[in-house]
Amino acid sequence: MEWDSTAVELEITQGHVLAAATKGESGEIYYFTIEEGESDNKHSSREAYLYKADYAGNTIVKTQLDTTK
């Protein structure tokens, strides 16, 4: 198996961290970010986003996820 790597800058909302990322079959990048920090209240939620970006890191879709459940 041959490995190839390229660094790209991804959009990440201020105060968020990259939680996971993967490459799609056509070279697109899917990634998930979540708001930094911890909550003292187990019933509060943090913001999270799911992104789809092209192979150069340009955002195609950004969706805020429902983290209240």
N, CA, C, O and CB atoms as a CASP TS submission, in Angstrom:
PFRMAT TS
TARGET T0000
AUTHOR 0000-0000-0000
METHOD Language model
MODEL 1
PARENT N/A
ATOM      1  N   MET     1       0.848  -1.177   0.000  1.00  0.00           N
ATOM      2  CA  MET     1       0.000   0.000   0.000  1.00  0.00           C
ATOM      3  C   MET     1       0.889   1.234   0.000  1.00  0.00           C
ATOM      4  O   MET     1       1.849   1.314   0.767  1.00  0.00           O
ATOM      5  CB  MET     1      -0.962   0.002   1.219  1.00  0.00           C
ATOM      6  N   GLU     2       0.573   2.186  -0.850  1.00  0.00           N
ATOM      7  CA  GLU     2       1.332   3.434  -0.937  1.00  0.00           C
ATOM      8  C   GLU     2       0.580   4.531  -0.172  1.00  0.00           C
ATOM      9  O   GLU     2      -0.632   4.683  -0.328  1.00  0.00           O
ATOM     10  CB  GLU     2       1.557   3.849  -2.431  1.00  0.00           C
ATOM     11  N   TRP     3       1.301   5.287   0.650  1.00  0.00           N
ATOM     12  CA  TRP     3       0.702   6.362   1.434  1.00  0.00           C
ATOM     13  C   TRP     3       1.079   7.705   0.826  1.00  0.00           C
ATOM     14  O   TRP     3       2.205   7.901   0.367  1.00  0.00           O
ATOM     15  CB  TRP     3       1.151   6.287   2.912  1.00  0.00           C
ATOM     16  N   ASP     4       0.135   8.609   0.830  1.00  0.00           N
ATOM     17  CA  ASP     4       0.367   9.947   0.327  1.00  0.00           C
ATOM     18  C   ASP     4      -0.214  10.916   1.347  1.00  0.00           C
ATOM     19  O   ASP     4      -1.285  10.660   1.897  1.00  0.00           O
ATOM     20  CB  ASP     4      -0.267  10.151  -1.094  1.00  0.00           C
ATOM     21  N   SER     5       0.463  12.006   1.605  1.00  0.00           N
ATOM     22  CA  SER     5      -0.072  12.972   2.558  1.00  0.00           C
ATOM     23  C   SER     5       0.107  14.387   2.028  1.00  0.00           C
ATOM     24  O   SER     5       1.103  14.716   1.384  1.00  0.00           O
ATOM     25  CB  SER     5       0.611  12.822   3.928  1.00  0.00           C
ATOM     26  N   THR     6      -0.886  15.205   2.320  1.00  0.00           N
ATOM     27  CA  THR     6      -0.864  16.609   1.941  1.00  0.00           C
ATOM     28  C   THR     6      -1.492  17.389   3.086  1.00  0.00           C
ATOM     29  O   THR     6      -2.538  16.992   3.598  1.00  0.00           O
ATOM     30  CB  THR     6      -1.622  16.862   0.583  1.00  0.00           C
ATOM     31  N   ALA     7      -0.881  18.476   3.492  1.00  0.00           N
ATOM     32  CA  ALA     7      -1.438  19.315   4.552  1.00  0.00           C
ATOM     33  C   ALA     7      -2.344  20.371   3.927  1.00  0.00           C
ATOM     34  O   ALA     7      -1.977  21.011   2.941  1.00  0.00           O
ATOM     35  CB  ALA     7      -0.306  19.982   5.392  1.00  0.00           C
ATOM     36  N   VAL     8      -3.531  20.548   4.510  1.00  0.00           N
ATOM     37  CA  VAL     8      -4.453  21.598   4.080  1.00  0.00           C
ATOM     38  C   VAL     8      -4.982  22.297   5.326  1.00  0.00           C
ATOM     39  O   VAL     8      -5.079  21.694   6.396  1.00  0.00           O
ATOM     40  CB  VAL     8      -5.628  21.015   3.212  1.00  0.00           C
ATOM     41  N   GLU     9      -5.323  23.574   5.176  1.00  0.00           N
ATOM     42  CA  GLU     9      -5.940  24.306   6.276  1.00  0.00           C
ATOM     43  C   GLU     9      -7.443  24.139   6.174  1.00  0.00           C
ATOM     44  O   GLU     9      -8.028  24.320   5.106  1.00  0.00           O
ATOM     45  CB  GLU     9      -5.540  25.811   6.255  1.00  0.00           C
ATOM     46  N   LEU    10      -8.062  23.795   7.288  1.00  0.00           N
ATOM     47  CA  LEU    10      -9.508  23.594   7.341  1.00  0.00           C
ATOM     48  C   LEU    10     -10.156  24.694   8.166  1.00  0.00           C
ATOM     49  O   LEU    10      -9.560  25.202   9.116  1.00  0.00           O
ATOM     50  CB  LEU    10      -9.847  22.211   7.927  1.00  0.00           C
ATOM     51  N   GLU    11     -11.376  25.060   7.800  1.00  0.00           N
ATOM     52  CA  GLU    11     -12.143  26.021   8.585  1.00  0.00           C
ATOM     53  C   GLU    11     -12.525  25.364   9.913  1.00  0.00           C
ATOM     54  O   GLU    11     -13.106  24.279   9.932  1.00  0.00           O
ATOM     55  CB  GLU    11     -13.416  26.504   7.805  1.00  0.00           C
ATOM     56  N   ILE    12     -12.201  26.021  11.005  1.00  0.00           N
ATOM     57  CA  ILE    12     -12.622  25.561  12.328  1.00  0.00           C
ATOM     58  C   ILE    12     -13.093  26.786  13.094  1.00  0.00           C
ATOM     59  O   ILE    12     -12.349  27.753  13.255  1.00  0.00           O
ATOM     60  CB  ILE    12     -11.457  24.814  13.093  1.00  0.00           C
ATOM     61  N   THR    13     -14.321  26.737  13.558  1.00  0.00           N
ATOM     62  CA  THR    13     -14.908  27.834  14.310  1.00  0.00           C
ATOM     63  C   THR    13     -14.061  28.132  15.541  1.00  0.00           C
ATOM     64  O   THR    13     -13.607  27.214  16.224  1.00  0.00           O
ATOM     65  CB  THR    13     -16.356  27.505  14.715  1.00  0.00           C
ATOM     66  N   GLN    14     -13.849  29.419  15.825  1.00  0.00           N
ATOM     67  CA  GLN    14     -13.045  29.806  16.983  1.00  0.00           C
ATOM     68  C   GLN    14     -13.621  29.176  18.249  1.00  0.00           C
ATOM     69  O   GLN    14     -14.834  29.182  18.459  1.00  0.00           O
ATOM     70  CB  GLN    14     -12.987  31.349  17.122  1.00  0.00           C
ATOM     71  N   GLY    15     -12.747  28.638  19.081  1.00  0.00           N
ATOM     72  CA  GLY    15     -13.163  28.002  20.325  1.00  0.00           C
ATOM     73  C   GLY    15     -13.536  26.538  20.158  1.00  0.00           C
ATOM     74  O   GLY    15     -14.004  25.901  21.102  1.00  0.00           O
ATOM     75  N   HIS    16     -13.327  25.995  18.944  1.00  0.00           N
ATOM     76  CA  HIS    16     -13.624  24.591  18.668  1.00  0.00           C
ATOM     77  C   HIS    16     -12.334  23.835  18.395  1.00  0.00           C
ATOM     78  O   HIS    16     -11.312  24.437  18.065  1.00  0.00           O
ATOM     79  CB  HIS    16     -14.592  24.458  17.473  1.00  0.00           C
ATOM     80  N   VAL    17     -12.383  22.525  18.533  1.00  0.00           N
ATOM     81  CA  VAL    17     -11.241  21.662  18.224  1.00  0.00           C
ATOM     82  C   VAL    17     -11.681  20.598  17.225  1.00  0.00           C
ATOM     83  O   VAL    17     -12.851  20.219  17.170  1.00  0.00           O
ATOM     84  CB  VAL    17     -10.666  21.003  19.518  1.00  0.00           C
ATOM     85  N   LEU    18     -10.728  20.132  16.449  1.00  0.00           N
ATOM     86  CA  LEU    18     -10.986  19.057  15.503  1.00  0.00           C
ATOM     87  C   LEU    18     -11.167  17.757  16.277  1.00  0.00           C
ATOM     88  O   LEU    18     -10.302  17.375  17.065  1.00  0.00           O
ATOM     89  CB  LEU    18      -9.832  18.934  14.465  1.00  0.00           C
ATOM     90  N   ALA    19     -12.293  17.074  16.055  1.00  0.00           N
ATOM     91  CA  ALA    19     -12.562  15.832  16.774  1.00  0.00           C
ATOM     92  C   ALA    19     -12.304  14.606  15.906  1.00  0.00           C
ATOM     93  O   ALA    19     -11.856  13.577  16.411  1.00  0.00           O
ATOM     94  CB  ALA    19     -13.995  15.817  17.272  1.00  0.00           C
ATOM     95  N   ALA    20     -12.583  14.703  14.595  1.00  0.00           N
ATOM     96  CA  ALA    20     -12.382  13.564  13.693  1.00  0.00           C
ATOM     97  C   ALA    20     -12.370  14.070  12.257  1.00  0.00           C
ATOM     98  O   ALA    20     -12.940  15.118  11.951  1.00  0.00           O
ATOM     99  CB  ALA    20     -13.493  12.481  13.891  1.00  0.00           C
ATOM    100  N   ALA    21     -11.717  13.318  11.384  1.00  0.00           N
ATOM    101  CA  ALA    21     -11.690  13.667   9.959  1.00  0.00           C
ATOM    102  C   ALA    21     -11.469  12.406   9.143  1.00  0.00           C
ATOM    103  O   ALA    21     -10.850  11.448   9.607  1.00  0.00           O
ATOM    104  CB  ALA    21     -10.581  14.717   9.656  1.00  0.00           C
ATOM    105  N   THR    22     -11.988  12.420   7.910  1.00  0.00           N
ATOM    106  CA  THR    22     -11.777  11.314   6.989  1.00  0.00           C
ATOM    107  C   THR    22     -11.846  11.831   5.559  1.00  0.00           C
ATOM    108  O   THR    22     -12.409  12.893   5.297  1.00  0.00           O
ATOM    109  CB  THR    22     -12.819  10.193   7.219  1.00  0.00           C
ATOM    110  N   LYS    23     -11.279  11.085   4.661  1.00  0.00           N
ATOM    111  CA  LYS    23     -11.275  11.453   3.235  1.00  0.00           C
ATOM    112  C   LYS    23     -12.341  10.645   2.517  1.00  0.00           C
ATOM    113  O   LYS    23     -12.468   9.440   2.736  1.00  0.00           O
ATOM    114  CB  LYS    23      -9.871  11.211   2.588  1.00  0.00           C
ATOM    115  N   GLY    24     -13.108  11.307   1.657  1.00  0.00           N
ATOM    116  CA  GLY    24     -14.117  10.632   0.859  1.00  0.00           C
ATOM    117  C   GLY    24     -13.512   9.993  -0.378  1.00  0.00           C
ATOM    118  O   GLY    24     -12.333  10.188  -0.674  1.00  0.00           O
ATOM    119  N   GLU    25     -14.318   9.232  -1.095  1.00  0.00           N
ATOM    120  CA  GLU    25     -13.851   8.507  -2.273  1.00  0.00           C
ATOM    121  C   GLU    25     -13.400   9.418  -3.404  1.00  0.00           C
ATOM    122  O   GLU    25     -12.560   9.026  -4.214  1.00  0.00           O
ATOM    123  CB  GLU    25     -14.934   7.605  -2.770  1.00  0.00           C
ATOM    124  N   SER    26     -13.948  10.637  -3.471  1.00  0.00           N
ATOM    125  CA  SER    26     -13.590  11.567  -4.548  1.00  0.00           C
ATOM    126  C   SER    26     -12.585  12.622  -4.106  1.00  0.00           C
ATOM    127  O   SER    26     -12.380  13.612  -4.808  1.00  0.00           O
ATOM    128  CB  SER    26     -14.831  12.248  -5.074  1.00  0.00           C
ATOM    129  N   GLY    27     -11.955  12.422  -2.947  1.00  0.00           N
ATOM    130  CA  GLY    27     -10.949  13.354  -2.461  1.00  0.00           C
ATOM    131  C   GLY    27     -11.482  14.411  -1.517  1.00  0.00           C
ATOM    132  O   GLY    27     -10.710  15.191  -0.959  1.00  0.00           O
ATOM    133  N   GLU    28     -12.798  14.447  -1.329  1.00  0.00           N
ATOM    134  CA  GLU    28     -13.359  15.417  -0.388  1.00  0.00           C
ATOM    135  C   GLU    28     -12.985  15.035   1.042  1.00  0.00           C
ATOM    136  O   GLU    28     -12.636  13.888   1.323  1.00  0.00           O
ATOM    137  CB  GLU    28     -14.898  15.501  -0.541  1.00  0.00           C
ATOM    138  N   ILE    29     -13.064  16.012   1.935  1.00  0.00           N
ATOM    139  CA  ILE    29     -12.701  15.806   3.335  1.00  0.00           C
ATOM    140  C   ILE    29     -13.946  16.033   4.181  1.00  0.00           C
ATOM    141  O   ILE    29     -14.614  17.058   4.046  1.00  0.00           O
ATOM    142  CB  ILE    29     -11.535  16.762   3.775  1.00  0.00           C
ATOM    143  N   TYR    30     -14.256  15.084   5.046  1.00  0.00           N
ATOM    144  CA  TYR    30     -15.343  15.227   6.009  1.00  0.00           C
ATOM    145  C   TYR    30     -14.697  15.355   7.381  1.00  0.00           C
ATOM    146  O   TYR    30     -13.817  14.571   7.736  1.00  0.00           O
ATOM    147  CB  TYR    30     -16.351  14.008   5.949  1.00  0.00           C
ATOM    148  N   TYR    31     -15.138  16.350   8.154  1.00  0.00           N
ATOM    149  CA  TYR    31     -14.569  16.484   9.489  1.00  0.00           C
ATOM    150  C   TYR    31     -15.582  17.041  10.468  1.00  0.00           C
ATOM    151  O   TYR    31     -16.576  17.660  10.087  1.00  0.00           O
ATOM    152  CB  TYR    31     -13.343  17.372   9.455  1.00  0.00           C
ATOM    153  N   PHE    32     -15.304  16.804  11.737  1.00  0.00           N
ATOM    154  CA  PHE    32     -16.202  17.106  12.838  1.00  0.00           C
ATOM    155  C   PHE    32     -15.447  17.945  13.857  1.00  0.00           C
ATOM    156  O   PHE    32     -14.333  17.594  14.246  1.00  0.00           O
ATOM    157  CB  PHE    32     -16.763  15.807  13.484  1.00  0.00           C
ATOM    158  N   THR    33     -16.051  19.064  14.297  1.00  0.00           N
ATOM    159  CA  THR    33     -15.440  19.881  15.345  1.00  0.00           C
ATOM    160  C   THR    33     -16.411  20.009  16.507  1.00  0.00           C
ATOM    161  O   THR    33     -17.626  19.912  16.337  1.00  0.00           O
ATOM    162  CB  THR    33     -15.044  21.283  14.805  1.00  0.00           C
ATOM    163  N   ILE    34     -15.857  20.227  17.680  1.00  0.00           N
ATOM    164  CA  ILE    34     -16.688  20.402  18.872  1.00  0.00           C
ATOM    165  C   ILE    34     -16.111  21.546  19.700  1.00  0.00           C
ATOM    166  O   ILE    34     -14.900  21.765  19.724  1.00  0.00           O
ATOM    167  CB  ILE    34     -16.762  19.082  19.714  1.00  0.00           C
ATOM    168  N   GLU    35     -16.990  22.261  20.371  1.00  0.00           N
ATOM    169  CA  GLU    35     -16.594  23.387  21.201  1.00  0.00           C
ATOM    170  C   GLU    35     -15.686  22.905  22.324  1.00  0.00           C
ATOM    171  O   GLU    35     -15.953  21.884  22.957  1.00  0.00           O
ATOM    172  CB  GLU    35     -17.828  24.107  21.773  1.00  0.00           C
ATOM    173  N   GLU    36     -14.616  23.647  22.562  1.00  0.00           N
ATOM    174  CA  GLU    36     -13.672  23.286  23.625  1.00  0.00           C
ATOM    175  C   GLU    36     -14.318  23.409  24.994  1.00  0.00           C
ATOM    176  O   GLU    36     -15.322  24.102  25.157  1.00  0.00           O
ATOM    177  CB  GLU    36     -12.423  24.167  23.557  1.00  0.00           C
ATOM    178  N   GLY    37     -13.736  22.735  25.975  1.00  0.00           N
ATOM    179  CA  GLY    37     -14.157  22.891  27.354  1.00  0.00           C
ATOM    180  C   GLY    37     -14.982  21.734  27.868  1.00  0.00           C
ATOM    181  O   GLY    37     -15.291  20.778  27.156  1.00  0.00           O
ATOM    182  N   GLU    38     -15.320  21.861  29.119  1.00  0.00           N
ATOM    183  CA  GLU    38     -16.144  20.871  29.798  1.00  0.00           C
ATOM    184  C   GLU    38     -17.273  21.596  30.492  1.00  0.00           C
ATOM    185  O   GLU    38     -17.179  22.788  30.785  1.00  0.00           O
ATOM    186  CB  GLU    38     -15.314  20.029  30.809  1.00  0.00           C
ATOM    187  N   SER    39     -18.326  20.877  30.749  1.00  0.00           N
ATOM    188  CA  SER    39     -19.469  21.465  31.428  1.00  0.00           C
ATOM    189  C   SER    39     -19.622  20.833  32.801  1.00  0.00           C
ATOM    190  O   SER    39     -19.480  19.620  32.954  1.00  0.00           O
ATOM    191  CB  SER    39     -20.757  21.287  30.599  1.00  0.00           C
ATOM    192  N   ASP    40     -19.911  21.659  33.798  1.00  0.00           N
ATOM    193  CA  ASP    40     -20.191  21.143  35.134  1.00  0.00           C
ATOM    194  C   ASP    40     -21.597  20.556  35.197  1.00  0.00           C
ATOM    195  O   ASP    40     -21.914  19.767  36.087  1.00  0.00           O
ATOM    196  CB  ASP    40     -20.027  22.250  36.185  1.00  0.00           C
ATOM    197  N   ASN    41     -22.427  20.951  34.249  1.00  0.00           N
ATOM    198  CA  ASN    41     -23.812  20.513  34.214  1.00  0.00           C
ATOM    199  C   ASN    41     -23.960  19.453  33.128  1.00  0.00           C
ATOM    200  O   ASN    41     -23.776  19.754  31.949  1.00  0.00           O
ATOM    201  CB  ASN    41     -24.775  21.711  33.964  1.00  0.00           C
ATOM    202  N   LYS    42     -24.287  18.221  33.504  1.00  0.00           N
ATOM    203  CA  LYS    42     -24.369  17.152  32.507  1.00  0.00           C
ATOM    204  C   LYS    42     -25.526  17.330  31.534  1.00  0.00           C
ATOM    205  O   LYS    42     -25.628  16.586  30.559  1.00  0.00           O
ATOM    206  CB  LYS    42     -24.500  15.822  33.196  1.00  0.00           C
ATOM    207  N   HIS    43     -26.395  18.298  31.779  1.00  0.00           N
ATOM    208  CA  HIS    43     -27.523  18.530  30.893  1.00  0.00           C
ATOM    209  C   HIS    43     -27.272  19.672  29.907  1.00  0.00           C
ATOM    210  O   HIS    43     -28.136  19.966  29.081  1.00  0.00           O
ATOM    211  CB  HIS    43     -28.756  18.822  31.707  1.00  0.00           C
ATOM    212  N   SER    44     -26.124  20.309  29.978  1.00  0.00           N
ATOM    213  CA  SER    44     -25.811  21.360  29.013  1.00  0.00           C
ATOM    214  C   SER    44     -25.073  20.730  27.831  1.00  0.00           C
ATOM    215  O   SER    44     -24.556  19.617  27.934  1.00  0.00           O
ATOM    216  CB  SER    44     -24.953  22.497  29.671  1.00  0.00           C
ATOM    217  N   SER    45     -25.033  21.436  26.734  1.00  0.00           N
ATOM    218  CA  SER    45     -24.384  20.884  25.549  1.00  0.00           C
ATOM    219  C   SER    45     -23.361  21.868  25.006  1.00  0.00           C
ATOM    220  O   SER    45     -23.369  23.049  25.351  1.00  0.00           O
ATOM    221  CB  SER    45     -25.422  20.540  24.468  1.00  0.00           C
ATOM    222  N   ARG    46     -22.485  21.365  24.155  1.00  0.00           N
ATOM    223  CA  ARG    46     -21.498  22.190  23.476  1.00  0.00           C
ATOM    224  C   ARG    46     -21.824  22.191  21.994  1.00  0.00           C
ATOM    225  O   ARG    46     -22.419  21.242  21.482  1.00  0.00           O
ATOM    226  CB  ARG    46     -20.049  21.678  23.734  1.00  0.00           C
ATOM    227  N   GLU    47     -21.431  23.270  21.296  1.00  0.00           N
ATOM    228  CA  GLU    47     -21.647  23.337  19.856  1.00  0.00           C
ATOM    229  C   GLU    47     -20.774  22.308  19.141  1.00  0.00           C
ATOM    230  O   GLU    47     -19.650  22.030  19.558  1.00  0.00           O
ATOM    231  CB  GLU    47     -21.350  24.755  19.328  1.00  0.00           C
ATOM    232  N   ALA    48     -21.306  21.754  18.069  1.00  0.00           N
ATOM    233  CA  ALA    48     -20.552  20.831  17.224  1.00  0.00           C
ATOM    234  C   ALA    48     -20.958  21.053  15.775  1.00  0.00           C
ATOM    235  O   ALA    48     -22.117  21.348  15.485  1.00  0.00           O
ATOM    236  CB  ALA    48     -20.793  19.349  17.648  1.00  0.00           C
ATOM    237  N   TYR    49     -20.004  20.910  14.872  1.00  0.00           N
ATOM    238  CA  TYR    49     -20.252  21.102  13.443  1.00  0.00           C
ATOM    239  C   TYR    49     -19.701  19.929  12.650  1.00  0.00           C
ATOM    240  O   TYR    49     -18.678  19.342  13.003  1.00  0.00           O
ATOM    241  CB  TYR    49     -19.626  22.419  12.952  1.00  0.00           C
ATOM    242  N   LEU    50     -20.396  19.602  11.578  1.00  0.00           N
ATOM    243  CA  LEU    50     -19.927  18.628  10.607  1.00  0.00           C
ATOM    244  C   LEU    50     -19.660  19.390   9.314  1.00  0.00           C
ATOM    245  O   LEU    50     -20.513  20.145   8.846  1.00  0.00           O
ATOM    246  CB  LEU    50     -20.970  17.458  10.394  1.00  0.00           C
ATOM    247  N   TYR    51     -18.484  19.194   8.742  1.00  0.00           N
ATOM    248  CA  TYR    51     -18.069  19.903   7.537  1.00  0.00           C
ATOM    249  C   TYR    51     -17.814  18.919   6.396  1.00  0.00           C
ATOM    250  O   TYR    51     -17.464  17.757   6.605  1.00  0.00           O
ATOM    251  CB  TYR    51     -16.808  20.740   7.813  1.00  0.00           C
ATOM    252  N   LYS    52     -18.005  19.432   5.190  1.00  0.00           N
ATOM    253  CA  LYS    52     -17.529  18.762   3.982  1.00  0.00           C
ATOM    254  C   LYS    52     -16.696  19.804   3.253  1.00  0.00           C
ATOM    255  O   LYS    52     -17.164  20.914   2.999  1.00  0.00           O
ATOM    256  CB  LYS    52     -18.727  18.201   3.074  1.00  0.00           C
ATOM    257  N   ALA    53     -15.466  19.447   2.918  1.00  0.00           N
ATOM    258  CA  ALA    53     -14.560  20.378   2.236  1.00  0.00           C
ATOM    259  C   ALA    53     -13.997  19.702   0.993  1.00  0.00           C
ATOM    260  O   ALA    53     -13.956  18.475   0.906  1.00  0.00           O
ATOM    261  CB  ALA    53     -13.406  20.839   3.184  1.00  0.00           C
ATOM    262  N   ASP    54     -13.564  20.516   0.029  1.00  0.00           N
ATOM    263  CA  ASP    54     -12.912  19.935  -1.138  1.00  0.00           C
ATOM    264  C   ASP    54     -11.476  19.553  -0.786  1.00  0.00           C
ATOM    265  O   ASP    54     -11.015  19.807   0.326  1.00  0.00           O
ATOM    266  CB  ASP    54     -12.940  20.923  -2.331  1.00  0.00           C
ATOM    267  N   TYR    55     -10.777  18.947  -1.733  1.00  0.00           N
ATOM    268  CA  TYR    55      -9.422  18.447  -1.471  1.00  0.00           C
ATOM    269  C   TYR    55      -8.432  19.537  -1.101  1.00  0.00           C
ATOM    270  O   TYR    55      -7.365  19.245  -0.559  1.00  0.00           O
ATOM    271  CB  TYR    55      -8.913  17.715  -2.671  1.00  0.00           C
ATOM    272  N   ALA    56      -8.775  20.812  -1.390  1.00  0.00           N
ATOM    273  CA  ALA    56      -7.894  21.932  -1.046  1.00  0.00           C
ATOM    274  C   ALA    56      -8.247  22.534   0.316  1.00  0.00           C
ATOM    275  O   ALA    56      -7.571  23.451   0.783  1.00  0.00           O
ATOM    276  CB  ALA    56      -7.971  23.013  -2.127  1.00  0.00           C
ATOM    277  N   GLY    57      -9.303  22.022   0.955  1.00  0.00           N
ATOM    278  CA  GLY    57      -9.694  22.516   2.268  1.00  0.00           C
ATOM    279  C   GLY    57     -10.788  23.564   2.241  1.00  0.00           C
ATOM    280  O   GLY    57     -11.167  24.067   3.298  1.00  0.00           O
ATOM    281  N   ASN    58     -11.313  23.914   1.070  1.00  0.00           N
ATOM    282  CA  ASN    58     -12.391  24.900   0.963  1.00  0.00           C
ATOM    283  C   ASN    58     -13.716  24.279   1.404  1.00  0.00           C
ATOM    284  O   ASN    58     -14.097  23.217   0.912  1.00  0.00           O
ATOM    285  CB  ASN    58     -12.501  25.436  -0.485  1.00  0.00           C
ATOM    286  N   THR    59     -14.412  24.932   2.320  1.00  0.00           N
ATOM    287  CA  THR    59     -15.668  24.412   2.851  1.00  0.00           C
ATOM    288  C   THR    59     -16.746  24.385   1.779  1.00  0.00           C
ATOM    289  O   THR    59     -16.989  25.385   1.103  1.00  0.00           O
ATOM    290  CB  THR    59     -16.133  25.249   4.040  1.00  0.00           C
ATOM    291  N   ILE    60     -17.387  23.237   1.628  1.00  0.00           N
ATOM    292  CA  ILE    60     -18.512  23.062   0.718  1.00  0.00           C
ATOM    293  C   ILE    60     -19.810  23.133   1.514  1.00  0.00           C
ATOM    294  O   ILE    60     -20.757  23.808   1.109  1.00  0.00           O
ATOM    295  CB  ILE    60     -18.407  21.713  -0.051  1.00  0.00           C
ATOM    296  N   VAL    61     -19.853  22.434   2.651  1.00  0.00           N
ATOM    297  CA  VAL    61     -21.039  22.399   3.517  1.00  0.00           C
ATOM    298  C   VAL    61     -20.581  22.463   4.968  1.00  0.00           C
ATOM    299  O   VAL    61     -19.603  21.819   5.349  1.00  0.00           O
ATOM    300  CB  VAL    61     -21.898  21.111   3.259  1.00  0.00           C
ATOM    301  N   LYS    62     -21.295  23.243   5.774  1.00  0.00           N
ATOM    302  CA  LYS    62     -21.057  23.312   7.215  1.00  0.00           C
ATOM    303  C   LYS    62     -22.418  23.179   7.883  1.00  0.00           C
ATOM    304  O   LYS    62     -23.307  23.995   7.641  1.00  0.00           O
ATOM    305  CB  LYS    62     -20.325  24.660   7.637  1.00  0.00           C
ATOM    306  N   THR    63     -22.592  22.160   8.718  1.00  0.00           N
ATOM    307  CA  THR    63     -23.872  21.902   9.375  1.00  0.00           C
ATOM    308  C   THR    63     -23.677  21.864  10.885  1.00  0.00           C
ATOM    309  O   THR    63     -22.827  21.131  11.391  1.00  0.00           O
ATOM    310  CB  THR    63     -24.492  20.574   8.874  1.00  0.00           C
ATOM    311  N   GLN    64     -24.468  22.658  11.600  1.00  0.00           N
ATOM    312  CA  GLN    64     -24.425  22.597  13.060  1.00  0.00           C
ATOM    313  C   GLN    64     -25.222  21.378  13.502  1.00  0.00           C
ATOM    314  O   GLN    64     -26.332  21.150  13.021  1.00  0.00           O
ATOM    315  CB  GLN    64     -24.991  23.912  13.709  1.00  0.00           C
ATOM    316  N   LEU    65     -24.668  20.607  14.402  1.00  0.00           N
ATOM    317  CA  LEU    65     -25.301  19.380  14.879  1.00  0.00           C
ATOM    318  C   LEU    65     -26.091  19.657  16.154  1.00  0.00           C
ATOM    319  O   LEU    65     -25.722  20.520  16.950  1.00  0.00           O
ATOM    320  CB  LEU    65     -24.243  18.282  15.128  1.00  0.00           C
ATOM    321  N   ASP    66     -27.171  18.923  16.335  1.00  0.00           N
ATOM    322  CA  ASP    66     -27.977  19.021  17.549  1.00  0.00           C
ATOM    323  C   ASP    66     -27.307  18.197  18.640  1.00  0.00           C
ATOM    324  O   ASP    66     -27.296  16.968  18.572  1.00  0.00           O
ATOM    325  CB  ASP    66     -29.443  18.535  17.299  1.00  0.00           C
ATOM    326  N   THR    67     -26.759  18.852  19.624  1.00  0.00           N
ATOM    327  CA  THR    67     -26.052  18.167  20.717  1.00  0.00           C
ATOM    328  C   THR    67     -26.864  18.166  22.011  1.00  0.00           C
ATOM    329  O   THR    67     -26.330  17.891  23.085  1.00  0.00           O
ATOM    330  CB  THR    67     -24.695  18.827  20.963  1.00  0.00           C
ATOM    331  N   THR    68     -28.138  18.471  21.904  1.00  0.00           N
ATOM    332  CA  THR    68     -28.962  18.589  23.115  1.00  0.00           C
ATOM    333  C   THR    68     -29.505  17.252  23.592  1.00  0.00           C
ATOM    334  O   THR    68     -30.054  17.181  24.692  1.00  0.00           O
ATOM    335  CB  THR    68     -30.112  19.532  22.865  1.00  0.00           C
ATOM    336  N   LYS    69     -29.374  16.208  22.820  1.00  0.00           N
ATOM    337  CA  LYS    69     -29.943  14.911  23.196  1.00  0.00           C
ATOM    338  C   LYS    69     -28.892  13.957  23.643  1.00  0.00           C
ATOM    339  O   LYS    69     -29.201  12.819  23.995  1.00  0.00           O
ATOM    340  CB  LYS    69     -30.705  14.312  22.055  1.00  0.00           C
TER
END
